[in-house]
Amino acid sequence: MSLGVRFRSVAICLSVFALLPSFGCKTAEIQAVGQAGTASLSGPPVFNAAFQAREPRKCSRVTGPPSAAQAVALIQCFREKIDAHELWITSNVQAEIGSPRAFLYDTDANWPEIDTNSKIYPLRGSLIGYDCTHIGEVGGVRGKNCMKFVIASAKGACWKTTFGDWKCDEDGNMNPSTADEPPPAPVY
């Protein structure tokens, strides 16, 4: 084989490999970035001995439209809170993201700090919410200090705030709810 033919074969092979990402093929590096979606979004769960449950999840800023995995984390960060007597946490969060749409005043105006000029990403899914009492307070019996709320058919949205970061939430009918439940496992 002549040097010219060999050079042309190598050039064609290099051209094909250069074009693969534009046809949807991902290199290992690009796939690794996609899979690390929530690794840096929040640290590991922190246990709170007073409630015998994990602390509310705290997320770092997300500055682009979130993936489904990021939406799950952002839902937890948005919904969860703690005060001196109660801890609200979520578990088993499922979220499916729909196609982006324009802001609709009737359905979107109540999202905090919403940028009305940005697209809204509708969500549907499910979650389990817990309202836990401080151990030793009224209703704060170890292992039975939470009310559990199952939201089997949740709807919500992800929206861009006027500060340039993204928030997500979903909610629905709480059915059934039960008292004297243990807190969920201390995981996200």
Secondary structure, DSSP 4 states (H G I P E B T S, - for coil): --HHHHHHHHHHHHHHHHHGGGGT---HHHHHHHHTTTTTTS----EETTTTEEPPP------SPPPHHHHHHHHHHHH-EE-SSEEEEEEEEEEEE---B---HHHHTTSTTB-TTS-BEEEEEEEEEEEEEPTTSTT--TT--EEEEEEEEEEEEEEEBTTS-EEEEEE----SEEEEEPPPPS--
